[in-house]
Amino acid sequence: MVENAIEVHDLSKKYAVATRGETWHAIAKNIFKPERTVVNAVKSLNFNIKPGEKVGFIGQNGAGKTTTIKMLTGTLFPSSGYCRVNGFDPTKRTNDFKKSISVVMGNRSQLFPDLTPRDYLKLLQSMYDISETSFQETVNNLARILNVAEKLDTQTRKLSLGERMKIEFLAGVATRPKVLFLDEPTIGLDVLAKRDIRKFLLQFNKEEKLTVFLTSHDMEDIATICDRLIIVNHGEIMWNGQKQDLLDKFSSNKYITFDKSESFAEKNIEGKIINQDDLTITIKVPNEEVDDMIAFLAKNKQGSNYQINELKLEDIILELFAEENQKC
């Protein structure tokens, strides 16, 4: 077994993007002599992931998440630096490398609409040269866990979105990959489908030591599945560590949310304002100051209906992005 399932060293990706002028003269000129701007989508990423880890790769839109996954899976070539996945160089796209990974993207289906899931799975079995007994045993077991056993012989186009995504997951792991790349895998799914997929991933990771590399804007996916977080902003890493360490770092504060009164005045708020609108406001205060802050607000008739909440993972990540963007 390789020491690291994924190794990334100074990985970068630059795109040359054509710029369109604002005047008709500039637009016409670009037809014959286009001007291009270089976009640094990924900037010198460095990280290692051990076999069996469940890693959340988090960032805002345009942070370079999908570009990174494409380089790790051999779909894109790096502009500089290099990576290794299961000991292979993804840019060489060898069959052994392809068999060692699997990719599930929530916005891109790999299923054929006119085939049944079982037909598609048999195609995978043939492509990966897996024995009939072993493959069918795996498929039947996974279909039972995902609650889609009765859907395997239904034409794919007749399945619901949630059912199709469960089949995507089944197909993604039926070949027993060592690393599973997930890009927004639960987008558009209902709460029950999300629950089944999360439980499935946790169980499969535990039983098979599957390495999971997950990018998602659904923080519940990240919070439930991942033990480690790599947070990127504008193509650079701003946090790389255990999820619990990040939670502990912000555990000394709480949020107080309350309805504004008619006499509310922002100048009377001593805590950091996290969010507010015309009716409500949320402030962040240290744990030991919560009672005193509520007493102060009530005494000065600043609001009512006070609610105290712990900082959630989503709140913490939003604060990290806000702090980072203020530095730029």
C-alpha positions, 0 to 999 in steps of 0.5 A: 500500500502506498503511504499517501493516497493523494500527494500534491506538490506545488500544483498550479493551473493557469488559463488563458481567457480571451478578453472582449473589448467594450467598444465595437472597434475593440470587439472587431480587433479581437476577432483577428488578434484576440487579447488574452488574460491569464487566470490563476485558477489554482496556485501552488497547492501542497497537501497529502492525504492518507489512505482511508481519510475523508477530506472535505475540499471547500471553497467559494465559487471560482476557488479552484475546487473542480479544477483541482479534481480534474487535475487529480483525475487526469482530465486536466494537465497542471501548468506546473507542479505535480500530483500522485494518486495511489502512486500513479501520475494522473497525466499518464492516464494508465488503465491501472490508475483509472481502475484505482479511482472513481468520480461522481459529479452531481451535475454530470451523469454517467448513466445512459437514460435508455439503459437500466442501471443493471445494464450499465453496471454489467457494462462496467463489470466488463470494462473492469474485468470483474468476475460475475460472482464478486461483482453481483455480490457487491452490487446487490449489497450496495443496492440494499444499503442505498435502498435502490435494489428494486430499481436496478431493472427500471429504465434510468430515465424513469428514475427520480433524481434521488434514485439516479444519484444513488445509482451513480454512487453505486456505480462509482464504488461497485468497481472497488476504487481506492479513492472516490472523488465527489464534486457536489454529489448531493446537489438538488437531492431531498433530505432523505436521499442525502441521508442515505448517501451520507450513511452509505459513504460512512459505512463504505469508508469504514468497511473498505478504507475508501479514501473520500475527497469531497467538495460540496457547498452543502456544509451538512455533507462536509460536517457529517462525512469528513474528518479533515478539511482543506479550505481554499480561497482564490486557488490557495489553501487557507486551512488544512487540518482536522475538522474538530481543530477548526471547531475548537478554534472558534468554540470560545464564542457564541451567537446571540440573535434577537428581534430589534426593538423600536429604540434599537441603536447599532452604536449600543452593540459591543459584540461583532455583528455577524448578520442583520436586516430590518427586523433581526440581528446576530452578534458574536460574543465570548462565552463568558460574556453572553449573560452580561450582554443579554442583560445589557441589551434588555436593560437598554431596550435594544430587542427581544426574543433572544436566542443563543446558538453555538457556532456551526461549521458553516458559520465558521467557514463564512467567517474565515472567508470574510477575514481572508477577503478583508486582507485582500 
